[in-house]
Amino acid sequence: MNRQIFRNNFTLLFAAFLVVASVSLSSGQGQPADQSVTASIRAASEAGVPEITLNRLLMLAVSHRLKDDDVVRLVNFLQTVQTEDLPIDPFMGKIEEGLAKQVPLSTISAVLAQKLDDYRFVSRVLTIEIGEQEISHQDLNRMVGSLDGGITREELTWFIQEASAQDLSMLARATEILALLKQVRFNESMTREILFTGLRNNSLTQSWDYLARVVATAKRRQIPDDEIARAARQALEANRPFGDFMTALGFTPRDLRHGPAVGRSAERNQ
């Protein structure tokens, strides 16, 4: 019943889009919207693009008065992403962000193409180094995100090659931490030592997501990189909690709550 109601709502929204499009998206002459919009929506839906995603896109098209050709281009792009079994949300996020900032569609399309190329690159490297082992969208997002965070393709490829036998989720976490520690200018060789210690001992658990924040605060307190690295390696080698690493540096959970933000969100706030 709920699914049927949702389908009805989607159909109503799509019909409303076509009505509005006939006035605002045509060439200003009251012509009906291009039937290619309808066809592209139908094809994308049949390819498996979630209806809620198409719903969001159509709402954006109406509110930003997109042209028919632009709507078709975006819908077809999302169909490509779906067909390649890649996560759609990061791409929708870029579309929403670009439109909200009134970025030209040509620029948005270029950003989307670059992001798609990054996903294809990481997927290709994983296939070569690890085989056909399935990777979750969340872990794939983290690996691609490391490229956004400043890691080069060559660095990422090398890291995956060296850690190809490790747990994929931990490997994804490690690539993300690799990028974050690079942003706070932590010694790169020590970074690799820390991460490979955690991967070898299967101890790079979720709590270590906060490593870069602690490192940033430690550096602000002028704690040397080698002291930080030593404390991290010892905790990871013994499979001890992340809190033990913090304690070794003289930190408390309060320091973690009030430490500086790092990563892409921090960059946007600067």
SULVENGI-V893975 format. One record per helix or strand. SS is the DSSP state (alpha for helix, beta for strand). FROM is the first residue (numbers start at 1). TO is the last residue. If there is no record, write none. Layout:
BEGIN
ss->{SS,SS}
from->{FROM,FROM}
to->{TO,TO}
END
This chain:
BEGIN
ss->{alpha,alpha,alpha,alpha,alpha,alpha,alpha,alpha,alpha,alpha,alpha,alpha,alpha,alpha,alpha}
from->{2,35,51,68,89,105,137,153,168,188,206,225,242,253,264}
to->{24,47,63,83,100,130,148,162,183,200,220,237,248,258,269}
END
